[in-house]
Amino acid sequence: MPINATHDASIKSWVESANDPATDFPIQNLAMCAFEVSHGGHSHEHIGVLIGDQVLDIGALLEANAFNRQEHEEVAYVLEMMRWDIVASVPGMMTKVREVLQWFLRSDTQMGQQLKRIRQKALIPQSEVKFVPAMAIGNYTDFYASVHHATNVGSMFRPDNPLLPNYKHVPIGYHGRSSSIVASGTEIKRPRGQQSPPEDQPGALPSFGPCKMLDYELEIGAFIAPGNRMGEPIAIKDARAHIAGLCLLNDWSARDIQKWEYQPLGPFLAKNFATTVSLGIVTLDALEPFRARGYERGEGDPTPLEYLRDEDDAKSGGFDIKLEVLLRSREMATRGLPPLRLSLGDFGSMFWSLGQLIAHHTSNGCPLQPGDLIGSGTISGREASSRGCLLELTWQGIGPDKKPLPRKPIQLPTGETRTFLSDGDEIIFRGWCEREGFRRIGFGECRGTIVAAE
Ligand code: MN
């Protein structure tokens, strides 16, 4: 999938907002999305692409018979299924869809009056759309691919030996739950759960109630399509051909519940109450100009085993994506204050590439299916300012008495403080790619507001 004419930075759209230099969704992006459409009391889902501050409704284009040119026939046939996971499973189809939709959206395409009317009708403001996740997600797996995150979290539990001996050999992950994955903007109800007995009260019992240590995790999600057959692993050199695109992902985490439940089988109810994904999936086609080197292993680091090693993956298996996390408390919103930036980092700091995660996931023959979602794990960089969750951001290390120092709260402009999330807090992720000579593209936002447990 080389850089081609669709990446030309000079292409403009007739959708004015797509030409705004600040937009995440210029005509060079065309992120996949899906949303609810109501017709006379019943509703169904349409797919579309994000363009400027609008959605191009592919269902409306099909209904209006807009794909009436011969060279559009094959694309229209596949889009009729109204499922991005199916579209992306047809080899080479995403590239063709991208070319055809760009043809519709370019300002310099010659088309008749009828088609001009259709294209206007197929445009809906994003603010008026009820989005759902862009692909029907069958399975969800979450990894732990940032060595900085793993080291920081490990040092909370094992200050002398933060990184477990397996970390640099085997990508660590767990199977999550797809039923609680929601689109950006959906409210997140504070979970209830079982929490450990207080450490300073011998003989005390665990308790059950609203989570007291609610956190977010900044992650990138990779949507799989096509999948692989059971028993037939995806070789690392082929892994990128199985990624339809990327999104922002918030793996909401209940730290107090997690701490008590996670041994010996790993995360369970601390994670599966909610996961938020951004509205659009940015295709690998759109991301092509922003490929980057993978993590460069240091001197003492082991060479990965053969099945996790590939020259191309090492050279260009990473993505240069800037990532920002912001928080706005209810009081900040009431006072009209802008959200506060909590961190700024980038996806290039991940120890394991997405290709390695996919090769590992399928190495035992596990079948990935179109629409499966792979979470990268919390993205933390080397610097404290790039830590991807509150658990790390408010951590101050271990004191001379070998006990953890008190957490350092984050100061909000209202005078409020936070070590973990309060009811009414809104967490916003943003992500974008920039490179000289190319149009900046972005991921939009991944937002969620915490509402009280009942
Ligand atoms: Mn996670």
Residues whose N, C-alpha, C, O or C-beta is under 5 A from the ligand:
A	BS01	MN	D142 F143 E217 D251 G377 T378
